[in-house]
Amino acid sequence: MSTVKRWPIVLVRILALTILVQVLAQAALAGGFITGEVGWLTAHSVNGSVVMMTAILLWCATVLLFRPGRGPWWPILFSAVLWWLCTIQIGIGSARMVGIHIFLGSLVLALTSGFTWWALSFRGHR
């Protein structure tokens, strides 16, 4: 069995950690808004767009992990679904559907946390 090239997984790890920090920041920014600081809503909105763009970069990195990196195929699907969820999340937030927005945000945080754990522990075929 062939070995996984190292540089694509390093890129995936960097982007997974980046998006995890951004998603955690989303919760903090939302908390600031909920406590009455209206200015935090703009930061929450901007960060949401940045999360979506980072998800696109993560998708590109997972494609590189698969080919030429010889890694698994499923992270491509995961990152596409994550991007889709973030896009839906932006629309739901803009529509002020707060209950669904909070639930979906929690789901994105859980999925991102799990994927980051996988990316940091992935060793490939040796």
N, CA, C and O atoms as a GROMACS GRO file, in nm:
protein
  504
    1MET      N    1   0.084  -0.118   0.000
    1MET     CA    2   0.000   0.000   0.000
    1MET      C    3   0.089   0.125   0.000
    1MET      O    4   0.192   0.127   0.068
    2SER      N    5   0.052   0.226  -0.074
    2SER     CA    6   0.134   0.345  -0.085
    2SER      C    7   0.114   0.438   0.035
    2SER      O    8   0.012   0.433   0.102
    3THR      N    9   0.212   0.521   0.058
    3THR     CA   10   0.204   0.613   0.171
    3THR      C   11   0.138   0.743   0.130
    3THR      O   12   0.141   0.781   0.013
    4VAL      N   13   0.080   0.811   0.226
    4VAL     CA   14   0.016   0.940   0.204
    4VAL      C   15   0.124   1.047   0.200
    4VAL      O   16   0.213   1.049   0.285
    5LYS      N   17   0.116   1.136   0.102
    5LYS     CA   18   0.210   1.249   0.098
    5LYS      C   19   0.179   1.342   0.214
    5LYS      O   20   0.063   1.362   0.250
    6ARG      N   21   0.283   1.398   0.273
    6ARG     CA   22   0.269   1.475   0.396
    6ARG      C   23   0.209   1.614   0.378
    6ARG      O   24   0.126   1.655   0.459
    7TRP      N   25   0.246   1.688   0.275
    7TRP     CA   26   0.204   1.828   0.266
    7TRP      C   27   0.053   1.848   0.255
    7TRP      O   28   0.003   1.947   0.310
    8PRO      N   29  -0.024   1.761   0.187
    8PRO     CA   30  -0.169   1.786   0.184
    8PRO      C   31  -0.235   1.775   0.322
    8PRO      O   32  -0.325   1.853   0.353
    9ILE      N   33  -0.192   1.679   0.404
    9ILE     CA   34  -0.255   1.666   0.536
    9ILE      C   35  -0.215   1.783   0.626
    9ILE      O   36  -0.294   1.825   0.711
   10VAL      N   37  -0.096   1.835   0.608
   10VAL     CA   38  -0.055   1.955   0.684
   10VAL      C   39  -0.147   2.071   0.649
   10VAL      O   40  -0.191   2.145   0.737
   11LEU      N   41  -0.176   2.087   0.521
   11LEU     CA   42  -0.267   2.193   0.476
   11LEU      C   43  -0.408   2.172   0.533
   11LEU      O   44  -0.472   2.267   0.579
   12VAL      N   45  -0.456   2.049   0.530
   12VAL     CA   46  -0.588   2.018   0.586
   12VAL      C   47  -0.590   2.049   0.735
   12VAL      O   48  -0.687   2.105   0.786
   13ARG      N   49  -0.484   2.012   0.806
   13ARG     CA   50  -0.479   2.038   0.951
   13ARG      C   51  -0.483   2.187   0.981
   13ARG      O   52  -0.554   2.231   1.071
   14ILE      N   53  -0.407   2.265   0.906
   14ILE     CA   54  -0.405   2.410   0.928
   14ILE      C   55  -0.544   2.469   0.904
   14ILE      O   56  -0.592   2.550   0.984
   15LEU      N   57  -0.608   2.429   0.796
   15LEU     CA   58  -0.741   2.483   0.765
   15LEU      C   59  -0.847   2.432   0.862
   15LEU      O   60  -0.940   2.506   0.896
   16ALA      N   61  -0.835   2.306   0.906
   16ALA     CA   62  -0.930   2.253   1.004
   16ALA      C   63  -0.920   2.330   1.136
   16ALA      O   64  -1.022   2.365   1.196
   17LEU      N   65  -0.798   2.355   1.180
   17LEU     CA   66  -0.779   2.433   1.303
   17LEU      C   67  -0.830   2.576   1.285
   17LEU      O   68  -0.892   2.633   1.376
   18THR      N   69  -0.804   2.634   1.170
   18THR     CA   70  -0.850   2.770   1.141
   18THR      C   71  -1.001   2.780   1.146
   18THR      O   72  -1.056   2.869   1.211
   19ILE      N   73  -1.068   2.688   1.079
   19ILE     CA   74  -1.214   2.694   1.077
   19ILE      C   75  -1.272   2.662   1.214
   19ILE      O   76  -1.377   2.716   1.250
   20LEU      N   77  -1.206   2.577   1.291
   20LEU     CA   78  -1.253   2.549   1.427
   20LEU      C   79  -1.246   2.675   1.512
   20LEU      O   80  -1.341   2.705   1.586
   21VAL      N   81  -1.137   2.748   1.505
   21VAL     CA   82  -1.124   2.873   1.581
   21VAL      C   83  -1.230   2.974   1.535
   21VAL      O   84  -1.289   3.044   1.617
   22GLN      N   85  -1.253   2.981   1.404
   22GLN     CA   86  -1.354   3.074   1.352
   22GLN      C   87  -1.494   3.037   1.401
   22GLN      O   88  -1.573   3.125   1.435
   23VAL      N   89  -1.526   2.908   1.404
   23VAL     CA   90  -1.657   2.865   1.450
   23VAL      C   91  -1.673   2.891   1.600
   23VAL      O   92  -1.780   2.931   1.646
   24LEU      N   93  -1.566   2.867   1.677
   24LEU     CA   94  -1.571   2.900   1.820
   24LEU      C   95  -1.590   3.051   1.840
   24LEU      O   96  -1.663   3.094   1.930
   25ALA      N   97  -1.524   3.130   1.757
   25ALA     CA   98  -1.541   3.276   1.764
   25ALA      C   99  -1.685   3.315   1.731
   25ALA      O  100  -1.738   3.411   1.788
   26GLN      N  101  -1.749   3.241   1.640
   26GLN     CA  102  -1.889   3.269   1.607
   26GLN      C  103  -1.977   3.260   1.731
   26GLN      O  104  -2.065   3.344   1.753
   27ALA      N  105  -1.954   3.158   1.812
   27ALA     CA  106  -2.033   3.143   1.934
   27ALA      C  107  -2.009   3.259   2.029
   27ALA      O  108  -2.103   3.312   2.090
   28ALA      N  109  -1.883   3.300   2.043
   28ALA     CA  110  -1.851   3.413   2.131
   28ALA      C  111  -1.913   3.542   2.078
   28ALA      O  112  -1.966   3.622   2.156
   29LEU      N  113  -1.906   3.564   1.949
   29LEU     CA  114  -1.963   3.685   1.889
   29LEU      C  115  -2.116   3.685   1.903
   29LEU      O  116  -2.176   3.790   1.928
   30ALA      N  117  -2.177   3.570   1.887
   30ALA     CA  118  -2.323   3.561   1.905
   30ALA      C  119  -2.359   3.589   2.050
   30ALA      O  120  -2.458   3.656   2.078
   31GLY      N  121  -2.278   3.536   2.142
   31GLY     CA  122  -2.302   3.562   2.284
   31GLY      C  123  -2.293   3.710   2.317
   31GLY      O  124  -2.372   3.762   2.395
   32GLY      N  125  -2.197   3.777   2.256
   32GLY     CA  126  -2.185   3.922   2.276
   32GLY      C  127  -2.308   3.995   2.227
   32GLY      O  128  -2.355   4.089   2.292
   33PHE      N  129  -2.362   3.953   2.114
   33PHE     CA  130  -2.483   4.016   2.060
   33PHE      C  131  -2.604   3.989   2.148
   33PHE      O  132  -2.684   4.078   2.175
   34ILE      N  133  -2.616   3.864   2.193
   34ILE     CA  134  -2.732   3.825   2.275
   34ILE      C  135  -2.735   3.902   2.407
   34ILE      O  136  -2.842   3.929   2.461
   35THR      N  137  -2.616   3.938   2.460
   35THR     CA  138  -2.612   4.012   2.585
   35THR      C  139  -2.644   4.160   2.568
   35THR      O  140  -2.646   4.235   2.666
   36GLY      N  141  -2.669   4.203   2.446
   36GLY     CA  142  -2.714   4.340   2.424
   36GLY      C  143  -2.616   4.429   2.350
   36GLY      O  144  -2.648   4.544   2.321
   37GLU      N  145  -2.499   4.380   2.319
   37GLU     CA  146  -2.401   4.458   2.243
   37GLU      C  147  -2.431   4.441   2.094
   37GLU      O  148  -2.383   4.347   2.030
   38VAL      N  149  -2.510   4.533   2.039
   38VAL     CA  150  -2.559   4.521   1.902
   38VAL      C  151  -2.444   4.520   1.800
   38VAL      O  152  -2.458   4.459   1.694
   39GLY      N  153  -2.334   4.586   1.829
   39GLY     CA  154  -2.221   4.591   1.737
   39GLY      C  155  -2.160   4.455   1.709
   39GLY      O  156  -2.095   4.437   1.606
   40TRP      N  157  -2.179   4.361   1.798
   40TRP     CA  158  -2.123   4.227   1.779
   40TRP      C  159  -2.191   4.154   1.663
   40TRP      O  160  -2.134   4.060   1.607
   41LEU      N  161  -2.311   4.195   1.628
   41LEU     CA  162  -2.382   4.129   1.520
   41LEU      C  163  -2.309   4.146   1.387
   41LEU      O  164  -2.304   4.053   1.306
   42THR      N  165  -2.252   4.262   1.363
   42THR     CA  166  -2.176   4.285   1.240
   42THR      C  167  -2.053   4.195   1.236
   42THR      O  168  -2.023   4.134   1.133
   43ALA      N  169  -1.982   4.187   1.348
   43ALA     CA  170  -1.864   4.100   1.354
   43ALA      C  171  -1.905   3.954   1.334
   43ALA      O  172  -1.835   3.878   1.267
   44HIS      N  173  -2.018   3.914   1.391
   44HIS     CA  174  -2.070   3.777   1.376
   44HIS      C  175  -2.102   3.749   1.229
   44HIS      O  176  -2.071   3.641   1.178
   45SER      N  177  -2.162   3.846   1.163
   45SER     CA  178  -2.198   3.831   1.022
   45SER      C  179  -2.073   3.821   0.933
   45SER      O  180  -2.066   3.734   0.846
   46VAL      N  181  -1.977   3.908   0.956
   46VAL     CA  182  -1.854   3.906   0.877
   46VAL      C  183  -1.778   3.776   0.900
   46VAL      O  184  -1.730   3.714   0.804
   47ASN      N  185  -1.768   3.733   1.025
   47ASN     CA  186  -1.697   3.609   1.055
   47ASN      C  187  -1.768   3.489   0.992
   47ASN      O  188  -1.702   3.394   0.950
   48GLY      N  189  -1.900   3.493   0.985
   48GLY     CA  190  -1.974   3.386   0.918
   48GLY      C  191  -1.935   3.373   0.771
   48GLY      O  192  -1.921   3.262   0.719
   49SER      N  193  -1.918   3.486   0.705
   49SER     CA  194  -1.875   3.484   0.565
   49SER      C  195  -1.732   3.431   0.554
   49SER      O  196  -1.700   3.360   0.458
   50VAL      N  197  -1.648   3.466   0.649
   50VAL     CA  198  -1.510   3.417   0.648
   50VAL      C  199  -1.507   3.265   0.671
   50VAL      O  200  -1.429   3.194   0.608
   51VAL      N  201  -1.593   3.216   0.760
   51VAL     CA  202  -1.603   3.071   0.782
   51VAL      C  203  -1.641   3.001   0.652
   51VAL      O  204  -1.584   2.898   0.618
   52MET      N  205  -1.737   3.057   0.579
   52MET     CA  206  -1.780   2.996   0.454
   52MET      C  207  -1.665   2.992   0.352
   52MET      O  208  -1.647   2.893   0.283
   53MET      N  209  -1.588   3.100   0.344
   53MET     CA  210  -1.474   3.103   0.252
   53MET      C  211  -1.365   3.004   0.294
   53MET      O  212  -1.302   2.941   0.210
   54THR      N  213  -1.344   2.992   0.425
   54THR     CA  214  -1.246   2.895   0.474
   54THR      C  215  -1.291   2.753   0.443
   54THR      O  216  -1.208   2.666   0.416
   55ALA      N  217  -1.422   2.728   0.448
   55ALA     CA  218  -1.475   2.596   0.413
   55ALA      C  219  -1.445   2.563   0.266
   55ALA      O  220  -1.420   2.447   0.233
   56ILE      N  221  -1.449   2.662   0.180
   56ILE     CA  222  -1.413   2.641   0.039
   56ILE      C  223  -1.266   2.602   0.029
   56ILE      O  224  -1.230   2.510  -0.045
   57LEU      N  225  -1.180   2.673   0.102
   57LEU     CA  226  -1.038   2.639   0.101
   57LEU      C  227  -1.014   2.499   0.159
   57LEU      O  228  -0.928   2.426   0.111
   58LEU      N  229  -1.091   2.464   0.261
   58LEU     CA  230  -1.079   2.330   0.319
   58LEU      C  231  -1.117   2.224   0.215
   58LEU      O  232  -1.052   2.120   0.206
   59TRP      N  233  -1.220   2.250   0.138
   59TRP     CA  234  -1.259   2.157   0.033
   59TRP      C  235  -1.145   2.138  -0.067
   59TRP      O  236  -1.113   2.025  -0.105
   60CYS      N  237  -1.084   2.248  -0.108
   60CYS     CA  238  -0.969   2.238  -0.201
   60CYS      C  239  -0.857   2.154  -0.140
   60CYS      O  240  -0.796   2.072  -0.208
   61ALA      N  241  -0.831   2.176  -0.012
   61ALA     CA  242  -0.724   2.100   0.056
   61ALA      C  243  -0.758   1.952   0.065
   61ALA      O  244  -0.669   1.868   0.054
   62THR      N  245  -0.886   1.919   0.086
   62THR     CA  246  -0.922   1.777   0.094
   62THR      C  247  -0.914   1.710  -0.043
   62THR      O  248  -0.884   1.591  -0.051
   63VAL      N  249  -0.940   1.785  -0.149
   63VAL     CA  250  -0.920   1.730  -0.284
   63VAL      C  251  -0.772   1.697  -0.302
   63VAL      O  252  -0.738   1.592  -0.355
   64LEU      N  253  -0.685   1.788  -0.259
   64LEU     CA  254  -0.540   1.764  -0.270
   64LEU      C  255  -0.496   1.649  -0.180
   64LEU      O  256  -0.402   1.577  -0.213
   65LEU      N  257  -0.563   1.632  -0.066
   65LEU     CA  258  -0.530   1.519   0.021
   65LEU      C  259  -0.561   1.387  -0.050
   65LEU      O  260  -0.486   1.290  -0.039
   66PHE      N  261  -0.673   1.384  -0.122
   66PHE     CA  262  -0.712   1.263  -0.194
   66PHE      C  263  -0.620   1.239  -0.314
   66PHE      O  264  -0.566   1.129  -0.330
   67ARG      N  265  -0.603   1.340  -0.398
   67ARG     CA  266  -0.514   1.334  -0.513
   67ARG      C  267  -0.446   1.466  -0.526
   67ARG      O  268  -0.514   1.565  -0.552
   68PRO      N  269  -0.320   1.476  -0.512
   68PRO     CA  270  -0.217   1.374  -0.520
   68PRO      C  271  -0.178   1.311  -0.386
   68PRO      O  272  -0.087   1.228  -0.383
   69GLY      N  273  -0.243   1.349  -0.276
   69GLY     CA  274  -0.196   1.305  -0.145
   69GLY      C  275  -0.221   1.160  -0.108
   69GLY      O  276  -0.165   1.111  -0.010
   70ARG      N  277  -0.305   1.091  -0.185
   70ARG     CA  278  -0.336   0.950  -0.160
   70ARG      C  279  -0.408   0.926  -0.028
   70ARG      O  280  -0.397   0.819   0.032
   71GLY      N  281  -0.482   1.026   0.017
   71GLY     CA  282  -0.558   1.012   0.140
   71GLY      C  283  -0.699   0.962   0.110
   71GLY      O  284  -0.729   0.928  -0.004
   72PRO      N  285  -0.786   0.956   0.212
   72PRO     CA  286  -0.923   0.907   0.194
   72PRO      C  287  -1.008   1.005   0.114
   72PRO      O  288  -0.977   1.124   0.107
   73TRP      N  289  -1.115   0.955   0.056
   73TRP     CA  290  -1.203   1.037  -0.027
   73TRP      C  291  -1.308   1.112   0.055
   73TRP      O  292  -1.352   1.219   0.014
   74TRP      N  293  -1.349   1.057   0.169
   74TRP     CA  294  -1.463   1.113   0.242
   74TRP      C  295  -1.444   1.256   0.293
   74TRP      O  296  -1.543   1.326   0.308
   75PRO      N  297  -1.320   1.303   0.322
   75PRO     CA  298  -1.309   1.444   0.363
   75PRO      C  299  -1.354   1.544   0.256
   75PRO      O  300  -1.394   1.656   0.288
   76ILE      N  301  -1.349   1.503   0.129
   76ILE     CA  302  -1.400   1.590   0.022
   76ILE      C  303  -1.550   1.609   0.040
   76ILE      O  304  -1.600   1.722   0.034
   77LEU      N  305  -1.620   1.500   0.064
   77LEU     CA  306  -1.764   1.507   0.086
   77LEU      C  307  -1.795   1.584   0.214
   77LEU      O  308  -1.886   1.668   0.217
   78PHE      N  309  -1.720   1.557   0.320
   78PHE     CA  310  -1.741   1.628   0.447
   78PHE      C  311  -1.728   1.779   0.429
   78PHE      O  312  -1.814   1.855   0.473
   79SER      N  313  -1.619   1.822   0.365
   79SER     CA  314  -1.596   1.966   0.351
   79SER      C  315  -1.699   2.031   0.260
   79SER      O  316  -1.733   2.148   0.280
   80ALA      N  317  -1.749   1.958   0.161
   80ALA     CA  318  -1.857   2.012   0.076
   80ALA      C  319  -1.985   2.030   0.157
   80ALA      O  320  -2.053   2.132   0.144
   81VAL      N  321  -2.016   1.932   0.241
   81VAL     CA  322  -2.135   1.942   0.327
   81VAL      C  323  -2.117   2.056   0.428
   81VAL      O  324  -2.212   2.130   0.455
   82LEU      N  325  -1.996   2.069   0.483
   82LEU     CA  326  -1.969   2.179   0.577
   82LEU      C  327  -1.990   2.314   0.510
   82LEU      O  328  -2.051   2.404   0.569
   83TRP      N  329  -1.941   2.329   0.388
   83TRP     CA  330  -1.961   2.454   0.314
   83TRP      C  331  -2.110   2.479   0.294
   83TRP      O  332  -2.158   2.591   0.314
   84TRP      N  333  -2.183   2.375   0.255
   84TRP     CA  334  -2.326   2.388   0.232
   84TRP      C  335  -2.398   2.429   0.360
   84TRP      O  336  -2.484   2.517   0.358
   85LEU      N  337  -2.362   2.365   0.473
   85LEU     CA  338  -2.424   2.401   0.601
   85LEU      C  339  -2.394   2.546   0.639
   85LEU      O  340  -2.482   2.616   0.689
   86CYS      N  341  -2.271   2.591   0.615
   86CYS     CA  342  -2.235   2.730   0.646
   86CYS      C  343  -2.313   2.827   0.558
   86CYS      O  344  -2.355   2.933   0.604
   87THR      N  345  -2.332   2.791   0.432
   87THR     CA  346  -2.410   2.876   0.341
   87THR      C  347  -2.555   2.885   0.387
   87THR      O  348  -2.613   2.994   0.391
   88ILE      N  349  -2.613   2.772   0.421
   88ILE     CA  350  -2.750   2.768   0.473
   88ILE      C  351  -2.758   2.848   0.603
   88ILE      O  352  -2.855   2.921   0.627
   89GLN      N  353  -2.656   2.834   0.687
   89GLN     CA  354  -2.652   2.903   0.815
   89GLN      C  355  -2.657   3.054   0.796
   89GLN      O  356  -2.725   3.125   0.871
   90ILE      N  357  -2.585   3.104   0.698
   90ILE     CA  358  -2.586   3.249   0.671
   90ILE      C  359  -2.727   3.294   0.632
   90ILE      O  360  -2.774   3.398   0.678
   91GLY      N  361  -2.792   3.217   0.546
   91GLY     CA  362  -2.928   3.252   0.505
   91GLY      C  363  -3.027   3.248   0.621
   91GLY      O  364  -3.112   3.336   0.633
   92ILE      N  365  -3.016   3.147   0.704
   92ILE     CA  366  -3.106   3.134   0.819
   92ILE      C  367  -3.082   3.247   0.919
   92ILE      O  368  -3.176   3.302   0.976
   93GLY      N  369  -2.955   3.281   0.939
   93GLY     CA  370  -2.924   3.392   1.030
   93GLY      C  371  -2.976   3.525   0.977
   93GLY      O  372  -3.029   3.606   1.053
   94SER      N  373  -2.960   3.547   0.846
   94SER     CA  374  -3.009   3.671   0.785
   94SER      C  375  -3.160   3.682   0.794
   94SER      O  376  -3.216   3.791   0.802
   95ALA      N  377  -3.227   3.566   0.792
   95ALA     CA  378  -3.373   3.564   0.804
   95ALA      C  379  -3.419   3.573   0.949
   95ALA      O  380  -3.539   3.573   0.977
   96ARG      N  381  -3.324   3.581   1.041
   96ARG     CA  382  -3.352   3.592   1.185
   96ARG      C  383  -3.430   3.473   1.240
   96ARG      O  384  -3.512   3.488   1.330
   97MET      N  385  -3.404   3.354   1.186
   97MET     CA  386  -3.464   3.230   1.235
   97MET      C  387  -3.372   3.176   1.344
   97MET      O  388  -3.300   3.078   1.323
   98VAL      N  389  -3.375   3.240   1.460
   98VAL     CA  390  -3.275   3.221   1.564
   98VAL      C  391  -3.270   3.078   1.618
   98VAL      O  392  -3.161   3.025   1.638
   99GLY      N  393  -3.383   3.016   1.640
   99GLY     CA  394  -3.384   2.880   1.695
   99GLY      C  395  -3.311   2.781   1.606
   99GLY      O  396  -3.227   2.705   1.652
  100ILE      N  397  -3.342   2.784   1.478
  100ILE     CA  398  -3.276   2.694   1.382
  100ILE      C  399  -3.129   2.736   1.366
  100ILE      O  400  -3.042   2.650   1.352
  101HIS      N  401  -3.103   2.865   1.368
  101HIS     CA  402  -2.967   2.917   1.353
  101HIS      C  403  -2.876   2.867   1.466
  101HIS      O  404  -2.762   2.828   1.441
  102ILE      N  405  -2.925   2.869   1.587
  102ILE     CA  406  -2.846   2.822   1.701
  102ILE      C  407  -2.823   2.671   1.692
  102ILE      O  408  -2.712   2.623   1.716
  103PHE      N  409  -2.927   2.596   1.658
  103PHE     CA  410  -2.913   2.451   1.643
  103PHE      C  411  -2.811   2.416   1.534
  103PHE      O  412  -2.723   2.333   1.555
  104LEU      N  413  -2.824   2.479   1.419
  104LEU     CA  414  -2.733   2.451   1.308
  104LEU      C  415  -2.591   2.494   1.341
  104LEU      O  416  -2.495   2.428   1.302
  105GLY      N  417  -2.577   2.605   1.414
  105GLY     CA  418  -2.445   2.649   1.458
  105GLY      C  419  -2.380   2.547   1.551
  105GLY      O  420  -2.260   2.522   1.544
  106SER      N  421  -2.460   2.489   1.639
  106SER     CA  422  -2.408   2.385   1.728
  106SER      C  423  -2.367   2.261   1.649
  106SER      O  424  -2.266   2.198   1.680
  107LEU      N  425  -2.444   2.227   1.548
  107LEU     CA  426  -2.409   2.114   1.462
  107LEU      C  427  -2.279   2.140   1.387
  107LEU      O  428  -2.194   2.051   1.378
  108VAL      N  429  -2.264   2.260   1.333
  108VAL     CA  430  -2.140   2.296   1.263
  108VAL      C  431  -2.021   2.289   1.358
  108VAL      O  432  -1.915   2.240   1.320
  109LEU      N  433  -2.038   2.336   1.480
  109LEU     CA  434  -1.930   2.330   1.578
  109LEU      C  435  -1.892   2.185   1.609
  109LEU      O  436  -1.774   2.151   1.616
  110ALA      N  437  -1.991   2.100   1.629
  110ALA     CA  438  -1.964   1.958   1.659
  110ALA      C  439  -1.893   1.890   1.542
  110ALA      O  440  -1.796   1.818   1.562
  111LEU      N  441  -1.942   1.912   1.421
  111LEU     CA  442  -1.881   1.850   1.303
  111LEU      C  443  -1.739   1.901   1.281
  111LEU      O  444  -1.649   1.823   1.248
  112THR      N  445  -1.720   2.030   1.298
  112THR     CA  446  -1.587   2.089   1.280
  112THR      C  447  -1.490   2.036   1.385
  112THR      O  448  -1.374   2.009   1.354
  113SER      N  449  -1.536   2.022   1.508
  113SER     CA  450  -1.452   1.968   1.615
  113SER      C  451  -1.410   1.825   1.584
  113SER      O  452  -1.293   1.790   1.597
  114GLY      N  453  -1.505   1.743   1.543
  114GLY     CA  454  -1.475   1.605   1.509
  114GLY      C  455  -1.379   1.594   1.391
  114GLY      O  456  -1.287   1.511   1.393
  115PHE      N  457  -1.399   1.676   1.290
  115PHE     CA  458  -1.311   1.671   1.174
  115PHE      C  459  -1.171   1.717   1.210
  115PHE      O  460  -1.072   1.660   1.162
  116THR      N  461  -1.160   1.818   1.293
  116THR     CA  462  -1.028   1.866   1.335
  116THR      C  463  -0.956   1.758   1.413
  116THR      O  464  -0.836   1.738   1.395
  117TRP      N  465  -1.027   1.688   1.501
  117TRP     CA  466  -0.967   1.577   1.574
  117TRP      C  467  -0.915   1.472   1.477
  117TRP      O  468  -0.804   1.422   1.491
  118TRP      N  469  -0.998   1.438   1.376
  118TRP     CA  470  -0.955   1.339   1.277
  118TRP      C  471  -0.830   1.388   1.203
  118TRP      O  472  -0.734   1.313   1.188
  119ALA      N  473  -0.832   1.513   1.158
  119ALA     CA  474  -0.720   1.566   1.080
  119ALA      C  475  -0.590   1.564   1.161
  119ALA      O  476  -0.484   1.533   1.107
  120LEU      N  477  -0.598   1.596   1.288
  120LEU     CA  478  -0.478   1.598   1.372
  120LEU      C  479  -0.428   1.458   1.405
  120LEU      O  480  -0.310   1.439   1.432
  121SER      N  481  -0.518   1.360   1.404
  121SER     CA  482  -0.477   1.224   1.439
  121SER      C  483  -0.450   1.137   1.317
  121SER      O  484  -0.398   1.026   1.331
  122PHE      N  485  -0.483   1.184   1.198
  122PHE     CA  486  -0.465   1.104   1.076
  122PHE      C  487  -0.316   1.082   1.048
  122PHE      O  488  -0.237   1.176   1.047
  123ARG      N  489  -0.282   0.957   1.026
  123ARG     CA  490  -0.141   0.921   1.000
  123ARG      C  491  -0.122   0.862   0.862
  123ARG      O  492  -0.008   0.847   0.817
  124GLY      N  493  -0.228   0.828   0.792
  124GLY     CA  494  -0.215   0.769   0.659
  124GLY      C  495  -0.171   0.625   0.665
  124GLY      O  496  -0.164   0.565   0.772
  125HIS      N  497  -0.143   0.571   0.550
  125HIS     CA  498  -0.098   0.432   0.539
  125HIS      C  499   0.053   0.427   0.551
  125HIS      O  500   0.123   0.503   0.484
  126ARG      N  501   0.102   0.342   0.634
  126ARG     CA  502   0.247   0.331   0.653
  126ARG      C  503   0.296   0.197   0.607
  126ARG      O  504   0.416   0.169   0.615
   0.00000   0.00000   0.00000
